[in-house]
Amino acid sequence: MSSGDVVGPVDATVVPRFAGPPTFARLPALTGVESADVVIAGVPFDAGVSYRPGARFGPAHIRQSSRLLRPYNPALGVSPFGVRQVADAGDIACNPFDIPAAIGQIEAAASQLLQGGRRLLALGGDHTVALPLLRAVHAVHGPVAVLHFDAHLDTWDTYFGEPYTHGTPFRRAAEERLLDPLRSVHVGIRGPLYSDTDLGDSERLGFMAIHCADIERDGLAAAITRMTARLGSAPVYVSVDIDVLDPAFAPGTGTPEAGGMTSRELLAVLRTLSNVVGADIVEVAPAYDHAEITGIAAAHVAYELLSVMAKEA
């Protein structure tokens, strides 16, 4: 936990929002505070993508899109940057040509950032980065309930014979026993699959799936009830692939799928969470974005996650 006075974002009544530091929400850099409760770190890595590249530029885009965020969250009744020290640690440098090497570098850096009881919010990057982040979180908390928001399962075995890609992190996490197989859940699944066995394989790995069709049929409240019951009181790691949102709300992503959640639905679900011990937001590819639509959605997802962490840290 932090000591002394909390240092918050740059005051927008003094420095206009288009100026000031290029950190998330213009928060202080980690090097500028005595200690921190929650650390934000970029992971600019996208060598694991299978379609559109460009998520390596996601962290900078999300930070740029976060400039309009304000200190008080009325939906949760909390000032996340006032009650906890939140700081931006910059980006984790990792090898763009060697996926296993990059995974090791991300895990080592995340482990260091988690020291002292901190919580980590990572800005990707592609979904490959979830595996090393989960390894680092597991070293602190043991097996965690993985709450995975995504259009896709990301529990496939290999792509082109490669075991470490953005479509395989949760199969590797299950194999390494990083996740709680009785508490983990996918939310927002939709679209075509490779095989009629994909859903069954994912379930055997420990994931319950809440599909977009379930939300359409039963309503958001019912989906939240199912999700909350599944998570129980376990420590929760939240992994948000921005393509969980419909392309109307997040066009800037690598593997878009029609028929997704709205940004309002996703933010509403996030506000119900508790016991969040870490999180990532991945697959923001700014080259395909327009008017910062995807970046703004991702920035607000981060803000809600930080607010949830602030309420209970």
C-alpha positions as a Markdown table, in Angstrom:
| # | Residue | x | y | z |
|---|---|---|---|---|
| 1 | Met | 0.0 | 0.0 | 0.0 |
| 2 | Ser | 1.1 | 3.6 | -0.6 |
| 3 | Ser | 2.3 | 5.9 | 2.1 |
| 4 | Gly | 2.0 | 9.6 | 2.3 |
| 5 | Asp | -0.2 | 11.8 | 0.1 |
| 6 | Val | -1.7 | 10.3 | -3.0 |
| 7 | Val | -0.4 | 12.0 | -6.2 |
| 8 | Gly | -3.2 | 12.2 | -8.8 |
| 9 | Pro | -3.5 | 13.1 | -12.4 |
| 10 | Val | -2.5 | 16.5 | -13.8 |
| 11 | Asp | -5.2 | 19.1 | -13.0 |
| 12 | Ala | -7.2 | 19.7 | -16.1 |
| 13 | Thr | -8.2 | 23.2 | -14.9 |
| 14 | Val | -4.5 | 24.1 | -14.9 |
| 15 | Val | -3.1 | 22.1 | -17.8 |
| 16 | Pro | -5.4 | 21.5 | -20.8 |
| 17 | Arg | -6.1 | 17.8 | -21.6 |
| 18 | Phe | -4.2 | 17.9 | -24.9 |
| 19 | Ala | -1.1 | 18.8 | -23.0 |
| 20 | Gly | 0.7 | 17.3 | -20.0 |
| 21 | Pro | 2.4 | 13.9 | -19.6 |
| 22 | Pro | 1.7 | 11.0 | -22.0 |
| 23 | Thr | 0.8 | 8.6 | -19.2 |
| 24 | Phe | -2.5 | 6.9 | -18.8 |
| 25 | Ala | -5.1 | 9.6 | -17.7 |
| 26 | Arg | -2.0 | 11.9 | -17.2 |
| 27 | Leu | -1.2 | 10.1 | -14.0 |
| 28 | Pro | 2.2 | 10.3 | -12.4 |
| 29 | Ala | 5.0 | 8.0 | -13.6 |
| 30 | Leu | 5.9 | 5.2 | -11.2 |
| 31 | Thr | 9.3 | 6.8 | -10.9 |
| 32 | Gly | 7.7 | 10.0 | -9.6 |
| 33 | Val | 5.9 | 8.5 | -6.5 |
| 34 | Glu | 7.2 | 7.0 | -3.3 |
| 35 | Ser | 5.1 | 3.9 | -3.7 |
| 36 | Ala | 2.0 | 2.7 | -5.5 |
| 37 | Asp | -1.1 | 0.5 | -5.0 |
| 38 | Val | -1.9 | -0.1 | -8.6 |
| 39 | Val | 0.5 | 0.1 | -11.5 |
| 40 | Ile | -0.3 | 0.5 | -15.2 |
| 41 | Ala | 2.1 | -0.9 | -17.7 |
| 42 | Gly | 2.1 | -1.2 | -21.5 |
| 43 | Val | 3.0 | -4.4 | -23.2 |
| 44 | Pro | 3.7 | -3.4 | -26.9 |
| 45 | Phe | 3.9 | -6.9 | -28.3 |
| 46 | Asp | 2.0 | -8.3 | -31.2 |
| 47 | Ala | 4.1 | -11.1 | -32.8 |
| 48 | Gly | 1.5 | -13.6 | -31.8 |
| 49 | Val | -1.3 | -12.3 | -34.0 |
| 50 | Ser | -3.0 | -14.4 | -36.7 |
| 51 | Tyr | -4.6 | -11.7 | -38.8 |
| 52 | Arg | -4.3 | -8.0 | -38.6 |
| 53 | Pro | -1.1 | -6.8 | -36.9 |
| 54 | Gly | -0.7 | -3.5 | -35.1 |
| 55 | Ala | -1.6 | -4.1 | -31.4 |
| 56 | Arg | 2.0 | -3.2 | -30.5 |
| 57 | Phe | 0.9 | 0.4 | -30.8 |
| 58 | Gly | -2.1 | -0.2 | -28.5 |
| 59 | Pro | -0.6 | 1.0 | -25.2 |
| 60 | Ala | 0.3 | 4.4 | -26.6 |
| 61 | His | -3.1 | 4.7 | -28.3 |
| 62 | Ile | -5.0 | 3.8 | -25.1 |
| 63 | Arg | -3.0 | 6.3 | -23.1 |
| 64 | Gln | -3.7 | 9.0 | -25.7 |
| 65 | Ser | -7.4 | 8.1 | -25.6 |
| 66 | Ser | -7.5 | 8.4 | -21.8 |
| 67 | Arg | -6.8 | 12.1 | -21.6 |
| 68 | Leu | -10.5 | 13.0 | -21.1 |
| 69 | Leu | -11.0 | 10.7 | -18.1 |
| 70 | Arg | -12.0 | 12.6 | -14.9 |
| 71 | Pro | -11.1 | 11.9 | -11.3 |
| 72 | Tyr | -14.6 | 10.9 | -9.9 |
| 73 | Asn | -16.5 | 7.8 | -11.0 |
| 74 | Pro | -20.2 | 8.4 | -10.2 |
| 75 | Ala | -21.3 | 4.9 | -11.2 |
| 76 | Leu | -19.2 | 3.4 | -8.4 |
| 77 | Gly | -19.0 | 6.4 | -6.1 |
| 78 | Val | -15.2 | 6.4 | -5.9 |
| 79 | Ser | -12.3 | 8.6 | -6.9 |
| 80 | Pro | -9.9 | 5.8 | -8.0 |
| 81 | Phe | -6.9 | 8.1 | -8.3 |
| 82 | Gly | -7.6 | 9.8 | -5.0 |
| 83 | Val | -8.1 | 6.9 | -2.6 |
| 84 | Arg | -5.2 | 4.8 | -4.1 |
| 85 | Gln | -1.9 | 5.7 | -5.6 |
| 86 | Val | -2.1 | 4.7 | -9.2 |
| 87 | Ala | 1.0 | 5.2 | -11.4 |
| 88 | Asp | 2.1 | 4.5 | -14.9 |
| 89 | Ala | 5.2 | 2.3 | -15.2 |
| 90 | Gly | 5.7 | 2.9 | -18.9 |
| 91 | Asp | 6.1 | 0.0 | -21.3 |
| 92 | Ile | 7.7 | -3.5 | -20.8 |
| 93 | Ala | 10.4 | -3.9 | -23.4 |
| 94 | Cys | 10.2 | -7.4 | -25.0 |
| 95 | Asn | 11.7 | -9.1 | -28.1 |
| 96 | Pro | 9.5 | -8.6 | -31.1 |
| 97 | Phe | 11.1 | -11.5 | -33.1 |
| 98 | Asp | 11.2 | -14.3 | -30.5 |
| 99 | Ile | 7.8 | -15.1 | -28.8 |
| 100 | Pro | 9.2 | -17.4 | -26.0 |
| 101 | Ala | 11.9 | -14.9 | -25.2 |
| 102 | Ala | 9.3 | -12.1 | -25.1 |
| 103 | Ile | 7.0 | -14.2 | -22.8 |
| 104 | Gly | 9.9 | -14.6 | -20.4 |
| 105 | Gln | 10.7 | -10.9 | -20.4 |
| 106 | Ile | 7.0 | -9.9 | -19.8 |
| 107 | Glu | 6.7 | -12.4 | -16.9 |
| 108 | Ala | 9.9 | -11.1 | -15.3 |
| 109 | Ala | 8.9 | -7.5 | -15.6 |
| 110 | Ala | 5.3 | -8.1 | -14.4 |
| 111 | Ser | 6.7 | -10.1 | -11.4 |
| 112 | Gln | 8.8 | -7.1 | -10.4 |
| 113 | Leu | 5.9 | -4.7 | -10.8 |
| 114 | Leu | 3.7 | -6.8 | -8.6 |
| 115 | Gln | 6.1 | -6.7 | -5.7 |
| 116 | Gly | 5.0 | -5.1 | -2.4 |
| 117 | Gly | 1.4 | -6.1 | -2.9 |
| 118 | Arg | 0.7 | -4.0 | -5.9 |
| 119 | Arg | -1.9 | -4.8 | -8.5 |
| 120 | Leu | -1.1 | -4.6 | -12.2 |
| 121 | Leu | -3.2 | -3.4 | -15.1 |
| 122 | Ala | -1.5 | -4.2 | -18.4 |
| 123 | Leu | -2.3 | -2.5 | -21.7 |
| 124 | Gly | -1.5 | -4.7 | -24.7 |
| 125 | Gly | -0.4 | -5.8 | -27.1 |
| 126 | Asp | -2.0 | -9.0 | -28.4 |
| 127 | His | -3.5 | -11.7 | -26.2 |
| 128 | Thr | -0.4 | -13.7 | -26.1 |
| 129 | Val | 0.7 | -11.4 | -23.3 |
| 130 | Ala | -2.0 | -12.8 | -21.0 |
| 131 | Leu | 0.0 | -16.0 | -20.4 |
| 132 | Pro | 3.1 | -14.4 | -18.8 |
| 133 | Leu | 0.9 | -11.9 | -16.9 |
| 134 | Leu | -1.0 | -14.9 | -15.5 |
| 135 | Arg | 2.2 | -16.6 | -14.5 |
| 136 | Ala | 3.3 | -13.6 | -12.6 |
| 137 | Val | -0.1 | -13.2 | -10.9 |
| 138 | His | -0.2 | -16.9 | -10.1 |
| 139 | Ala | 3.2 | -16.7 | -8.3 |
| 140 | Val | 1.5 | -14.2 | -5.9 |
| 141 | His | -2.1 | -15.5 | -5.6 |
| 142 | Gly | -2.0 | -19.1 | -6.7 |
| 143 | Pro | -4.7 | -20.3 | -9.2 |
| 144 | Val | -7.1 | -17.4 | -10.0 |
| 145 | Ala | -10.5 | -17.2 | -11.5 |
| 146 | Val | -9.9 | -16.0 | -15.0 |
| 147 | Leu | -12.7 | -13.7 | -16.3 |
| 148 | His | -12.1 | -13.5 | -20.0 |
| 149 | Phe | -14.0 | -11.1 | -22.2 |
| 150 | Asp | -13.6 | -11.9 | -25.8 |
| 151 | Ala | -15.3 | -12.8 | -29.1 |
| 152 | His | -13.0 | -15.9 | -29.2 |
| 153 | Leu | -12.2 | -18.7 | -26.8 |
| 154 | Asp | -8.4 | -18.4 | -27.1 |
| 155 | Thr | -8.1 | -22.0 | -25.9 |
| 156 | Trp | -6.9 | -23.5 | -29.2 |
| 157 | Asp | -3.8 | -25.7 | -29.0 |
| 158 | Thr | -1.6 | -24.3 | -31.7 |
| 159 | Tyr | -1.5 | -22.0 | -34.8 |
| 160 | Phe | 0.7 | -23.2 | -37.6 |
| 161 | Gly | 2.3 | -25.6 | -35.1 |
| 162 | Glu | 3.1 | -22.8 | -32.7 |
| 163 | Pro | 2.0 | -23.2 | -29.0 |
| 164 | Tyr | 2.3 | -19.5 | -28.0 |
| 165 | Thr | 0.0 | -17.2 | -30.0 |
| 166 | His | -2.9 | -14.9 | -29.3 |
| 167 | Gly | -5.3 | -17.8 | -29.8 |
| 168 | Thr | -3.7 | -20.1 | -27.3 |
| 169 | Pro | -2.9 | -18.4 | -24.0 |
| 170 | Phe | -5.7 | -19.9 | -21.9 |
| 171 | Arg | -5.0 | -23.5 | -23.0 |
| 172 | Arg | -1.4 | -23.0 | -21.9 |
| 173 | Ala | -2.7 | -21.3 | -18.7 |
| 174 | Ala | -4.9 | -24.3 | -18.0 |
| 175 | Glu | -2.1 | -26.8 | -18.7 |
| 176 | Glu | 0.1 | -24.9 | -16.3 |
| 177 | Arg | -2.6 | -24.8 | -13.7 |
| 178 | Leu | -2.6 | -21.0 | -13.4 |
| 179 | Leu | -6.3 | -20.7 | -13.4 |
| 180 | Asp | -9.1 | -22.1 | -11.2 |
| 181 | Pro | -11.0 | -24.6 | -13.4 |
| 182 | Leu | -14.1 | -24.3 | -11.3 |
| 183 | Arg | -14.3 | -20.5 | -11.4 |
| 184 | Ser | -13.2 | -19.3 | -14.8 |
| 185 | Val | -15.5 | -17.9 | -17.4 |
| 186 | His | -15.6 | -16.5 | -21.0 |
| 187 | Val | -18.0 | -13.6 | -21.7 |
| 188 | Gly | -19.0 | -12.4 | -25.1 |
| 189 | Ile | -18.2 | -15.5 | -27.2 |
| 190 | Arg | -19.6 | -15.4 | -30.7 |
| 191 | Gly | -18.9 | -16.1 | -34.3 |
| 192 | Pro | -17.8 | -19.2 | -36.3 |
| 193 | Leu | -15.5 | -21.8 | -34.8 |
| 194 | Tyr | -12.9 | -24.1 | -36.2 |
| 195 | Ser | -14.7 | -27.3 | -35.1 |
| 196 | Asp | -17.8 | -28.5 | -33.3 |
| 197 | Thr | -15.5 | -29.7 | -30.5 |
| 198 | Asp | -14.0 | -26.2 | -29.7 |
| 199 | Leu | -16.6 | -25.3 | -27.0 |
| 200 | Gly | -16.4 | -28.7 | -25.4 |
| 201 | Asp | -12.6 | -28.5 | -25.3 |
| 202 | Ser | -12.8 | -25.1 | -23.7 |
| 203 | Glu | -15.2 | -26.3 | -21.1 |
| 204 | Arg | -12.9 | -29.3 | -20.2 |
| 205 | Leu | -10.1 | -26.8 | -19.7 |
| 206 | Gly | -12.2 | -25.1 | -17.0 |
| 207 | Phe | -14.2 | -22.3 | -18.7 |
| 208 | Met | -17.9 | -21.7 | -18.5 |
| 209 | Ala | -19.0 | -19.7 | -21.6 |
| 210 | Ile | -21.5 | -16.9 | -21.6 |
| 211 | His | -22.2 | -16.2 | -25.3 |
| 212 | Cys | -23.5 | -13.0 | -26.8 |
| 213 | Ala | -26.5 | -15.0 | -27.8 |
| 214 | Asp | -27.2 | -15.7 | -24.1 |
| 215 | Ile | -27.0 | -12.0 | -23.4 |
| 216 | Glu | -29.4 | -11.3 | -26.3 |
| 217 | Arg | -31.9 | -14.0 | -25.2 |
| 218 | Asp | -31.7 | -13.6 | -21.3 |
| 219 | Gly | -30.6 | -10.1 | -20.8 |
| 220 | Leu | -27.5 | -8.6 | -19.2 |
| 221 | Ala | -28.7 | -9.0 | -15.6 |
| 222 | Ala | -29.0 | -12.8 | -16.1 |
| 223 | Ala | -25.5 | -12.9 | -17.6 |
| 224 | Ile | -24.1 | -11.0 | -14.6 |
| 225 | Thr | -25.8 | -13.4 | -12.2 |
| 226 | Arg | -24.3 | -16.4 | -13.9 |
| 227 | Met | -20.9 | -14.8 | -14.0 |
| 228 | Thr | -20.9 | -13.7 | -10.4 |
| 229 | Ala | -22.0 | -17.2 | -9.2 |
| 230 | Arg | -19.2 | -18.8 | -11.2 |
| 231 | Leu | -16.5 | -16.4 | -9.9 |
| 232 | Gly | -17.7 | -16.8 | -6.3 |
| 233 | Ser | -15.2 | -15.4 | -3.8 |
| 234 | Ala | -12.0 | -16.4 | -5.7 |
| 235 | Pro | -9.3 | -13.9 | -6.6 |
| 236 | Val | -10.2 | -12.7 | -10.1 |
| 237 | Tyr | -7.9 | -11.9 | -13.0 |
| 238 | Val | -9.7 | -10.0 | -15.8 |
| 239 | Ser | -8.6 | -10.3 | -19.4 |
| 240 | Val | -10.4 | -8.0 | -21.8 |
| 241 | Asp | -9.9 | -8.5 | -25.5 |
| 242 | Ile | -11.3 | -5.4 | -27.0 |
| 243 | Asp | -12.9 | -7.4 | -29.8 |
| 244 | Val | -15.5 | -8.5 | -27.2 |
| 245 | Leu | -17.2 | -5.3 | -28.3 |
| 246 | Asp | -19.1 | -5.2 | -31.6 |
| 247 | Pro | -17.0 | -3.6 | -34.4 |
| 248 | Ala | -19.4 | -0.6 | -34.2 |
| 249 | Phe | -17.9 | 0.1 | -30.8 |
| 250 | Ala | -14.3 | -1.2 | -31.4 |
| 251 | Pro | -13.3 | -1.2 | -35.1 |
| 252 | Gly | -9.6 | -0.9 | -34.2 |
| 253 | Thr | -8.8 | -4.5 | -33.5 |
| 254 | Gly | -7.1 | -7.4 | -35.2 |
| 255 | Thr | -9.9 | -10.0 | -35.5 |
| 256 | Pro | -13.3 | -8.3 | -35.4 |
| 257 | Glu | -16.5 | -10.3 | -35.2 |
| 258 | Ala | -20.0 | -9.0 | -35.8 |
| 259 | Gly | -22.7 | -9.2 | -33.2 |
| 260 | Gly | -20.7 | -8.2 | -30.1 |
| 261 | Met | -21.4 | -6.5 | -26.8 |
| 262 | Thr | -21.9 | -2.7 | -26.6 |
| 263 | Ser | -19.4 | -0.6 | -24.7 |
| 264 | Arg | -22.2 | 0.3 | -22.2 |
| 265 | Glu | -22.9 | -3.4 | -21.5 |
| 266 | Leu | -19.2 | -4.2 | -21.0 |
| 267 | Leu | -18.7 | -1.3 | -18.6 |
| 268 | Ala | -21.9 | -2.3 | -16.6 |
| 269 | Val | -20.5 | -5.8 | -16.2 |
| 270 | Leu | -17.1 | -4.6 | -15.0 |
| 271 | Arg | -18.7 | -2.4 | -12.3 |
| 272 | Thr | -20.2 | -5.5 | -10.6 |
| 273 | Leu | -16.8 | -7.1 | -10.0 |
| 274 | Ser | -14.9 | -7.6 | -6.8 |
| 275 | Asn | -11.6 | -9.2 | -5.7 |
| 276 | Val | -9.8 | -8.2 | -8.9 |
| 277 | Val | -6.1 | -8.9 | -8.4 |
| 278 | Gly | -4.9 | -8.1 | -11.9 |
| 279 | Ala | -6.1 | -7.3 | -15.4 |
| 280 | Asp | -5.2 | -6.7 | -19.0 |
| 281 | Ile | -6.7 | -5.0 | -22.0 |
| 282 | Val | -5.5 | -6.3 | -25.3 |
| 283 | Glu | -5.8 | -6.3 | -29.1 |
| 284 | Val | -6.3 | -2.6 | -29.6 |
| 285 | Ala | -4.9 | -1.9 | -33.1 |
| 286 | Pro | -5.0 | 1.8 | -33.7 |
| 287 | Ala | -4.3 | 1.6 | -37.5 |
| 288 | Tyr | -7.9 | 0.3 | -37.9 |
| 289 | Asp | -9.4 | 2.8 | -35.4 |
| 290 | His | -11.4 | 5.9 | -36.3 |
| 291 | Ala | -11.6 | 9.0 | -34.1 |
| 292 | Glu | -10.2 | 7.1 | -31.2 |
| 293 | Ile | -13.4 | 5.0 | -30.9 |
| 294 | Thr | -11.6 | 1.9 | -29.9 |
| 295 | Gly | -9.0 | 3.7 | -27.8 |
| 296 | Ile | -11.7 | 5.6 | -25.8 |
| 297 | Ala | -13.6 | 2.3 | -25.2 |
| 298 | Ala | -10.4 | 0.7 | -23.9 |
| 299 | Ala | -9.5 | 3.7 | -21.8 |
| 300 | His | -12.9 | 3.5 | -20.1 |
| 301 | Val | -12.6 | -0.2 | -19.6 |
| 302 | Ala | -9.3 | 0.5 | -17.8 |
| 303 | Tyr | -10.9 | 3.3 | -15.7 |
| 304 | Glu | -13.7 | 0.9 | -14.5 |
| 305 | Leu | -11.2 | -1.8 | -13.6 |
| 306 | Leu | -9.1 | 0.8 | -11.7 |
| 307 | Ser | -12.2 | 2.0 | -9.9 |
| 308 | Val | -13.1 | -1.6 | -8.9 |
| 309 | Met | -9.6 | -2.1 | -7.6 |
| 310 | Ala | -9.6 | 1.2 | -5.8 |
| 311 | Lys | -12.8 | 0.4 | -3.9 |
| 312 | Glu | -11.3 | -2.7 | -2.2 |
| 313 | Ala | -7.5 | -2.4 | -2.3 |
